[in-house]
């Protein structure tokens, strides 16, 4: 085991040395720094038996089948901008670990990446539709729907951040509490002088180690986190209650109020069941204090708990598997994500029964809504940050004689935060097939990868050989898409090793 741990450490250090150390961290509302980081996936660090994964837990994902528009023409779901699943899958593939079907959340894989779709309208959200032949089933087509948020900068907006840090014994490793300390340093590089930062920790008990400290006291805050150590059991519910109490104490009526939870999701004292946590977090989001969750570590990680908390807390879920991912999330993306431009965002797709024989929504299994829920302004749905693209894809079977009628229509509903939460409804329509973009082809490859990893009954003729050949013809315009290509090759290598 010591030799294995030394090998893992060498791989980790090698990745760090292979990455650009000169990247300039952006401000809170800065643009992504994808092109400033250069790193490819590591080689496998072990085999299926090296790291015990049996205690990891995921939300159940049951794939939806094909539906006839004559039976149900409307398909509705809550929009989501979390990217948790992809970085977690990257970790599993790098370590050649067993991948549960429930670990493969295709919409989160899609939404990990940066796309070229833009919002050129005056609305907070807009949509783009592309339809072309399905790569893994030549008899069907793929419809890509991108929902693009406006790059809106909120001037003079102040932030009230409460970091809630799990320091229980399960967090006692370098890829958990150690990696969080590095993440916190990256976050503090971008904090505003007038922002308020508080820090709450929980293990056997709950401690407040920083209470409403201004952003200009960065060294004090960093030192407080650097001194943390992990031991004891997990009073997660007590920590959450205290974090919300502190957030309420320093609440900024016209600002951003957010609890940022760093944990492996292992709750074993207090409100430890999913329903109890859901009810508590759901009640708190109504106060204007949102919750985002950052997952760390492997082996006993409760992925289901972390994703549930973020969903119920009107926040986002991230999995931090390396310092590179910490840079991507804390230094590059988090500012825009926290700058919410559309609340309770949801989409409804209407399929024309005269043109479409059947359709299947890929992913979003746990985000689907009824027609009544879509039309109800009180339905809790996704929060979308500035300058973000959310991707959804449908596999559709078209009838033989396509008329001039529309194939599908999309309807967006959201609450506009810049206009007193006014309900906004936007309709778009796709009438024909088109030559698709580079982004469409890449997104289709991400979906095919997910279908392969899930061994989905809908994977058609998907294969690693087919997927790799498609990726060879795509122009990779950022390092994370290039990394995806390398990750697919690594997963293929793992498959052959494990046969």
C-alpha positions as CSV (number, residue, x, y, z in Angstrom):
1,X,0.0,0.0,0.0
2,X,2.9,2.4,0.8
3,X,4.3,1.8,-2.6
4,X,0.9,2.5,-4.2
5,X,0.5,5.7,-2.3
6,X,3.9,6.8,-3.3
7,X,3.1,6.0,-6.9
8,X,-0.2,8.1,-6.7
9,X,1.8,11.0,-5.2
10,X,4.3,10.9,-8.0
11,X,1.5,10.9,-10.6
12,X,-0.2,13.9,-8.8
13,X,3.0,15.9,-8.6
14,X,3.7,15.1,-12.3
15,X,0.3,16.5,-13.2
16,X,1.0,19.7,-11.3
17,X,4.4,20.1,-12.9
18,X,2.9,19.5,-16.4
19,X,0.4,22.3,-15.9
20,X,0.9,26.0,-16.5
21,X,1.9,27.7,-13.2
22,X,1.8,31.1,-14.8
23,X,-2.0,31.3,-15.3
24,X,-3.4,34.6,-14.1
25,X,-6.4,34.1,-11.9
26,X,-9.4,36.2,-13.0
27,X,-11.5,38.4,-10.9
28,X,-14.9,37.4,-9.5
29,X,-16.6,38.1,-12.9
30,X,-13.6,37.3,-15.1
31,X,-13.7,35.2,-18.3
32,X,-12.6,31.5,-18.2
33,X,-8.9,30.8,-18.3
34,X,-9.2,27.5,-20.2
35,X,-6.4,28.3,-22.7
36,X,-3.9,29.2,-19.9
37,X,-3.8,25.6,-18.5
38,X,-2.1,22.7,-20.2
39,X,-2.7,19.3,-18.7
40,X,-3.8,15.9,-20.1
41,X,-5.2,13.0,-18.0
42,X,-2.7,10.9,-16.1
43,X,-2.2,7.3,-16.9
44,X,-4.2,4.9,-14.8
45,X,-2.9,4.9,-11.2
46,X,-4.2,1.5,-10.2
47,X,-6.5,-1.3,-10.9
48,X,-10.1,-2.0,-9.8
49,X,-8.9,-3.5,-6.5
50,X,-6.4,-0.7,-5.4
51,X,-9.0,1.7,-4.0
52,X,-12.1,0.5,-2.2
53,X,-15.1,2.3,-3.8
54,X,-17.9,0.2,-2.3
55,X,-19.0,3.0,0.2
56,X,-19.6,5.6,-2.5
57,X,-23.2,6.5,-3.0
58,X,-25.0,8.0,-6.0
59,X,-28.5,9.2,-6.8
60,X,-30.4,6.5,-8.8
61,X,-30.6,7.4,-12.5
62,X,-33.3,5.5,-14.6
63,X,-33.0,6.3,-18.3
64,X,-36.2,7.4,-20.0
65,X,-37.4,5.6,-23.1
66,X,-38.9,6.9,-26.4
67,X,-42.2,8.6,-26.3
68,X,-44.7,9.3,-29.2
69,X,-45.8,12.9,-29.6
70,X,-49.3,11.6,-30.2
71,X,-49.2,10.3,-26.6
72,X,-47.3,13.2,-25.1
73,X,-46.1,16.1,-27.2
74,X,-44.6,18.1,-24.4
75,X,-41.3,17.4,-22.6
76,X,-40.4,19.7,-19.7
77,X,-37.5,19.8,-17.3
78,X,-35.6,22.1,-14.9
79,X,-32.4,23.6,-16.3
80,X,-29.2,22.7,-14.5
81,X,-25.7,24.1,-14.7
82,X,-24.0,21.6,-12.3
83,X,-21.0,19.8,-13.7
84,X,-20.3,17.4,-10.8
85,X,-20.5,14.1,-12.7
86,X,-17.8,14.8,-15.3
87,X,-15.0,15.6,-12.9
88,X,-15.9,12.6,-10.7
89,X,-15.9,10.3,-13.8
90,X,-12.5,11.7,-14.8
91,X,-11.2,10.6,-11.4
92,X,-12.8,7.1,-11.6
93,X,-11.3,6.6,-15.1
94,X,-7.8,7.9,-14.1
95,X,-7.7,5.4,-11.2
96,X,-9.3,2.6,-13.4
97,X,-12.1,2.2,-10.8
98,X,-15.5,0.5,-11.3
99,X,-18.0,3.0,-12.7
100,X,-21.6,2.7,-11.5
101,X,-24.3,3.5,-14.0
102,X,-25.6,6.1,-11.4
103,X,-22.3,7.9,-11.5
104,X,-22.9,8.7,-15.2
105,X,-25.1,11.9,-15.3
106,X,-25.1,12.9,-18.9
107,X,-26.4,16.4,-18.6
108,X,-23.7,17.2,-16.1
109,X,-21.1,15.8,-18.5
110,X,-22.5,18.1,-21.2
111,X,-22.6,21.1,-19.0
112,X,-19.0,20.8,-17.9
113,X,-17.7,22.3,-21.1
114,X,-17.5,25.7,-22.6
115,X,-19.4,26.3,-25.9
116,X,-19.6,29.0,-28.5
117,X,-23.3,29.5,-28.4
118,X,-24.1,33.1,-27.4
119,X,-27.1,35.1,-26.2
120,X,-27.4,38.1,-28.6
121,X,-30.9,39.1,-27.3
122,X,-32.0,41.6,-24.7
123,X,-33.3,38.7,-22.5
124,X,-31.5,37.0,-19.7
125,X,-31.9,33.7,-21.5
126,X,-32.1,32.6,-25.1
127,X,-32.1,29.3,-26.9
128,X,-30.4,27.8,-30.0
129,X,-31.6,24.6,-31.8
130,X,-29.6,22.3,-34.1
131,X,-30.8,19.0,-35.6
132,X,-28.8,16.5,-37.5
133,X,-28.3,12.7,-37.9
134,X,-27.6,10.7,-34.8
135,X,-24.0,9.4,-34.8
136,X,-24.8,6.1,-33.1
137,X,-28.1,5.4,-34.8
138,X,-28.3,6.4,-38.5
139,X,-32.1,6.0,-38.6
140,X,-32.6,8.7,-36.0
141,X,-31.6,12.3,-35.5
142,X,-30.2,14.4,-32.6
143,X,-31.7,17.7,-31.6
144,X,-29.4,19.9,-29.5
145,X,-30.9,22.7,-27.5
146,X,-28.6,25.2,-25.9
147,X,-29.9,27.7,-23.4
148,X,-27.6,30.7,-23.3
149,X,-27.5,33.3,-20.5
150,X,-26.6,36.9,-20.9
151,X,-23.2,38.1,-19.8
152,X,-24.7,40.5,-17.3
153,X,-22.3,42.2,-14.8
154,X,-23.9,43.4,-11.6
155,X,-22.1,46.6,-10.7
156,X,-21.2,47.2,-7.0
157,X,-22.8,43.9,-6.0
158,X,-21.4,42.7,-2.6
159,X,-21.1,39.1,-1.5
160,X,-21.8,37.4,1.8
161,X,-20.0,34.1,1.7
162,X,-20.1,31.5,4.5
163,X,-17.7,28.6,4.0
164,X,-19.0,25.5,5.8
165,X,-16.1,23.0,6.0
166,X,-16.3,19.4,6.9
167,X,-13.3,18.6,9.2
168,X,-14.5,15.2,10.4
169,X,-12.2,12.2,10.3
170,X,-13.4,11.1,6.8
171,X,-11.9,14.3,5.4
172,X,-8.4,13.5,6.8
173,X,-6.4,13.2,3.5
174,X,-4.6,15.4,1.1
175,X,-7.2,15.0,-1.6
176,X,-9.9,16.2,0.8
177,X,-9.0,18.7,3.5
178,X,-5.6,19.3,1.9
179,X,-7.0,20.0,-1.6
180,X,-9.7,22.2,0.0
181,X,-7.1,24.4,1.5
182,X,-5.5,25.0,-1.9
183,X,-9.0,25.7,-3.3
184,X,-9.7,28.3,-0.6
185,X,-6.4,30.1,-1.5
186,X,-7.5,30.3,-5.1
187,X,-10.9,31.6,-4.1
188,X,-9.4,34.3,-1.9
189,X,-7.4,35.6,-4.8
190,X,-10.6,36.9,-6.3
191,X,-12.5,38.1,-3.2
192,X,-13.5,41.8,-3.1
193,X,-12.3,44.0,-0.2
194,X,-15.9,44.8,0.7
195,X,-17.1,41.2,0.6
196,X,-17.9,39.4,3.8
197,X,-16.4,36.0,4.5
198,X,-17.3,33.7,7.4
199,X,-16.0,30.2,8.1
200,X,-17.8,27.5,10.0
201,X,-16.4,24.0,10.6
202,X,-18.0,20.8,11.8
203,X,-16.9,17.4,13.1
204,X,-18.1,16.2,16.5
205,X,-19.2,19.7,17.2
206,X,-19.5,23.0,15.3
207,X,-17.0,25.9,15.4
208,X,-17.2,29.4,14.0
209,X,-13.6,30.4,13.2
210,X,-14.4,33.6,11.2
211,X,-17.5,35.6,11.6
212,X,-18.1,38.4,9.1
213,X,-14.5,39.1,8.2
214,X,-14.0,41.6,5.3
215,X,-12.3,40.5,2.1
216,X,-9.3,42.8,2.8
217,X,-8.3,40.5,5.7
218,X,-7.3,37.7,3.3
219,X,-4.2,36.6,5.2
220,X,-6.2,36.1,8.4
221,X,-8.7,34.0,6.6
222,X,-6.2,31.9,4.7
223,X,-4.2,31.3,7.9
224,X,-7.3,30.2,9.7
225,X,-8.1,27.6,7.0
226,X,-4.4,26.4,6.8
227,X,-4.5,25.5,10.5
228,X,-7.5,23.2,10.1
229,X,-7.1,19.4,10.7
230,X,-9.7,16.7,10.3
231,X,-10.8,14.2,13.0
232,X,-14.0,13.0,14.7
233,X,-17.5,12.2,13.6
234,X,-19.7,14.3,11.3
235,X,-22.3,16.7,12.7
236,X,-23.2,17.9,9.2
237,X,-26.7,19.1,10.1
238,X,-25.4,21.2,13.0
239,X,-22.9,22.8,10.8
240,X,-25.5,23.6,8.1
241,X,-27.8,25.2,10.7
242,X,-25.0,27.3,12.1
243,X,-23.8,28.4,8.6
244,X,-27.3,29.6,7.7
245,X,-27.5,31.4,11.0
246,X,-24.2,33.2,10.2
247,X,-25.3,34.0,6.6
248,X,-28.6,35.5,8.0
249,X,-26.6,37.6,10.5
250,X,-24.5,39.2,7.7
251,X,-27.3,39.2,5.0
252,X,-26.9,41.7,2.2
253,X,-30.4,42.6,0.9
254,X,-29.1,43.6,-2.6
255,X,-26.2,41.3,-2.7
256,X,-25.3,37.6,-3.2
257,X,-25.7,35.5,0.0
258,X,-24.3,32.0,-0.3
259,X,-23.3,29.1,1.9
260,X,-20.4,27.2,0.3
261,X,-20.1,23.6,1.6
262,X,-16.9,21.6,1.3
263,X,-17.4,17.9,2.2
264,X,-17.2,14.3,1.1
265,X,-21.0,14.2,1.9
266,X,-20.7,11.7,4.8
267,X,-23.3,12.8,7.4
268,X,-23.8,10.6,10.4
269,X,-25.1,12.9,13.2
270,X,-28.3,14.9,13.4
271,X,-30.3,15.3,10.2
272,X,-28.7,12.3,8.4
273,X,-31.6,11.1,6.2
274,X,-32.2,12.6,2.7
275,X,-35.8,13.8,3.4
276,X,-34.7,15.7,6.6
277,X,-31.9,17.4,4.7
278,X,-34.1,18.2,1.7
279,X,-36.8,19.8,3.9
280,X,-34.3,21.9,5.9
281,X,-32.4,23.2,2.8
282,X,-35.6,23.8,0.8
283,X,-37.0,26.0,3.6
284,X,-33.8,28.1,3.7
285,X,-33.6,28.9,0.0
286,X,-36.7,31.0,0.5
287,X,-34.7,33.4,2.6
288,X,-32.5,34.4,-0.3
289,X,-29.5,32.4,0.9
290,X,-28.4,29.8,-1.6
291,X,-26.2,26.7,-1.1
292,X,-23.4,25.4,-3.4
293,X,-21.6,22.2,-2.7
294,X,-18.0,21.2,-3.4
295,X,-17.2,17.4,-3.2
296,X,-13.8,16.1,-2.3
297,X,-12.2,12.7,-2.0
298,X,-12.9,9.1,-2.8
299,X,-13.8,5.8,-1.2
300,X,-16.7,6.8,1.1
301,X,-18.0,9.8,-0.8
302,X,-21.7,10.4,-0.6
303,X,-22.3,11.9,-4.1
304,X,-26.1,11.6,-3.7
305,X,-26.1,13.8,-0.6
306,X,-24.0,16.5,-2.1
307,X,-26.0,16.8,-5.3
308,X,-29.3,16.8,-3.4
309,X,-28.2,19.6,-1.1
310,X,-27.1,21.8,-4.0
311,X,-30.3,21.1,-5.9
312,X,-32.6,21.9,-3.0
313,X,-30.4,24.9,-2.0
314,X,-30.7,26.7,-5.4
315,X,-27.0,26.2,-5.9
316,X,-24.6,24.1,-8.0
317,X,-22.6,20.9,-7.3
318,X,-19.0,20.5,-8.2
319,X,-16.5,17.7,-7.7
320,X,-12.9,18.8,-7.1
321,X,-10.6,16.0,-8.1
322,X,-7.3,18.0,-8.5
323,X,-5.8,21.4,-8.2
324,X,-6.5,22.0,-11.9
325,X,-10.2,21.5,-11.3
326,X,-10.0,23.8,-8.3
327,X,-8.5,26.5,-10.6
328,X,-11.3,25.9,-13.1
329,X,-14.1,26.2,-10.5
330,X,-12.7,28.7,-7.9
331,X,-10.6,30.9,-10.0
332,X,-12.4,30.9,-13.4
333,X,-16.1,30.0,-13.2
334,X,-17.5,30.6,-9.8
335,X,-17.9,34.3,-10.1
336,X,-20.2,34.0,-13.1
337,X,-22.1,31.1,-11.6
338,X,-22.8,33.0,-8.4
339,X,-24.0,36.0,-10.4
340,X,-27.5,34.6,-10.9
341,X,-29.3,36.2,-13.9
342,X,-32.3,33.8,-14.1
343,X,-34.2,32.1,-11.3
344,X,-36.5,29.0,-11.5
345,X,-35.4,28.4,-15.1
346,X,-37.1,25.6,-17.0
347,X,-37.7,24.6,-20.5
348,X,-40.6,22.9,-22.4
349,X,-40.1,21.2,-25.8
350,X,-43.1,20.6,-28.0
351,X,-42.7,17.9,-30.7
352,X,-44.9,18.0,-33.9
353,X,-46.7,14.7,-34.2
354,X,-47.0,15.2,-37.9
355,X,-43.2,15.2,-38.3
356,X,-41.8,13.3,-35.3
357,X,-42.6,9.7,-34.7
358,X,-40.9,9.4,-31.3
359,X,-38.4,11.3,-29.1
360,X,-36.2,10.6,-26.1
361,X,-34.7,13.2,-23.7
362,X,-31.1,12.2,-22.9
363,X,-30.2,12.9,-19.3
364,X,-32.1,15.2,-16.9
365,X,-33.8,12.1,-15.4
366,X,-34.1,13.7,-12.0
367,X,-35.0,17.2,-13.4
368,X,-38.2,16.4,-15.4
369,X,-41.3,18.3,-14.8
370,X,-45.0,17.8,-15.5
371,X,-46.9,20.4,-17.7
372,X,-48.5,21.8,-14.6
373,X,-45.1,22.2,-12.9
374,X,-43.7,23.9,-15.9
375,X,-46.6,26.4,-16.0
376,X,-46.6,27.0,-12.2
377,X,-44.5,30.1,-11.3
378,X,-44.0,28.6,-7.8
379,X,-42.2,25.5,-9.1
380,X,-38.6,25.4,-7.9
381,X,-36.3,25.0,-10.8
382,X,-32.7,25.9,-11.8
383,X,-30.7,29.0,-11.1
384,X,-28.6,30.1,-14.1
385,X,-25.5,32.3,-13.7
386,X,-24.2,34.9,-16.2
387,X,-22.5,33.9,-19.5
388,X,-23.3,30.2,-19.1
389,X,-24.6,27.7,-21.7
390,X,-26.8,24.8,-20.6
391,X,-27.1,21.9,-23.1
392,X,-29.8,19.4,-23.6
393,X,-30.1,16.7,-26.4
394,X,-33.0,14.6,-27.7
395,X,-32.8,11.6,-29.9
396,X,-35.7,11.8,-32.3
397,X,-37.1,9.5,-35.0
398,X,-38.6,11.5,-37.9
399,X,-41.4,10.3,-40.1
400,X,-40.6,9.6,-43.8
401,X,-42.2,12.6,-45.4
402,X,-41.0,15.7,-43.5
403,X,-43.3,18.6,-44.4
404,X,-42.6,22.3,-44.1
405,X,-44.1,22.3,-40.6
406,X,-41.9,22.8,-37.5
407,X,-40.1,19.8,-36.0
408,X,-40.1,21.1,-32.5
409,X,-40.6,24.3,-30.5
410,X,-38.9,25.3,-27.3
411,X,-40.4,27.5,-24.6
412,X,-38.3,29.0,-21.8
413,X,-39.7,30.2,-18.5
414,X,-37.7,31.9,-15.8
415,X,-37.8,34.7,-13.3
416,X,-35.8,37.8,-14.4
417,X,-33.7,38.9,-11.5
418,X,-33.0,42.3,-13.1
419,X,-36.7,43.1,-13.4
420,X,-38.2,42.2,-10.0
421,X,-38.4,38.5,-10.7
422,X,-40.8,39.1,-13.6
423,X,-41.9,35.8,-15.3
424,X,-40.5,35.6,-18.8
425,X,-41.5,33.3,-21.5
426,X,-39.5,32.8,-24.8
427,X,-40.5,30.6,-27.7
428,X,-38.1,29.3,-30.4
429,X,-38.9,27.0,-33.4
430,X,-36.9,24.5,-35.5
431,X,-38.2,23.8,-39.0
432,X,-35.4,22.0,-40.8
433,X,-32.2,20.1,-40.6
434,X,-29.0,22.0,-40.9
435,X,-25.2,21.7,-41.2
436,X,-24.2,21.5,-37.6
437,X,-21.6,23.3,-35.6
438,X,-18.4,22.0,-34.1
439,X,-20.1,22.3,-30.7
440,X,-22.9,20.0,-31.9
441,X,-20.5,17.3,-32.9
442,X,-18.5,17.6,-29.7
443,X,-21.7,17.5,-27.5
444,X,-22.9,14.4,-29.4
445,X,-19.5,12.8,-28.6
446,X,-20.0,13.6,-24.9
447,X,-23.4,11.9,-25.0
448,X,-22.1,8.8,-26.8
449,X,-19.3,8.5,-24.1
450,X,-22.0,8.6,-21.4
451,X,-24.0,5.9,-23.2
452,X,-20.9,3.7,-23.4
453,X,-20.0,4.2,-19.8
454,X,-23.6,3.4,-18.7
455,X,-23.8,0.5,-21.2
456,X,-27.1,2.0,-22.1
457,X,-29.8,0.1,-23.8
458,X,-30.0,3.1,-26.2
459,X,-26.4,3.1,-27.1
460,X,-27.0,1.7,-30.6
461,X,-23.8,1.2,-32.5
462,X,-21.8,3.3,-30.0
463,X,-18.2,2.1,-29.4
464,X,-14.9,3.5,-28.3
465,X,-13.5,3.0,-31.8
466,X,-16.4,5.0,-33.3
467,X,-16.2,7.7,-30.7
468,X,-12.4,8.1,-31.1
469,X,-12.8,8.4,-34.9
470,X,-15.4,11.2,-34.5
471,X,-13.2,13.1,-32.0
472,X,-10.3,13.0,-34.5
473,X,-12.3,15.3,-36.8
474,X,-13.3,17.9,-34.2
475,X,-11.3,21.1,-33.7
476,X,-10.6,21.3,-30.0
477,X,-10.7,25.0,-29.1
478,X,-9.8,24.6,-25.4
479,X,-7.7,22.4,-23.2
480,X,-10.7,20.8,-21.4
481,X,-12.1,19.5,-24.7
482,X,-8.7,18.2,-25.6
483,X,-8.5,16.5,-22.2
484,X,-11.9,14.9,-22.9
485,X,-10.4,13.3,-26.0
486,X,-7.5,11.9,-24.0
487,X,-9.9,10.7,-21.3
488,X,-11.9,8.7,-23.9
489,X,-8.7,7.0,-25.0
490,X,-7.8,6.2,-21.4
491,X,-11.2,4.7,-20.7
492,X,-10.8,2.6,-23.8
493,X,-7.4,1.4,-22.6
494,X,-8.9,0.6,-19.2
495,X,-11.7,-1.4,-20.8
496,X,-9.1,-3.6,-22.7
497,X,-7.0,-4.0,-19.5
498,X,-10.0,-5.2,-17.5
499,X,-11.3,-7.7,-20.1
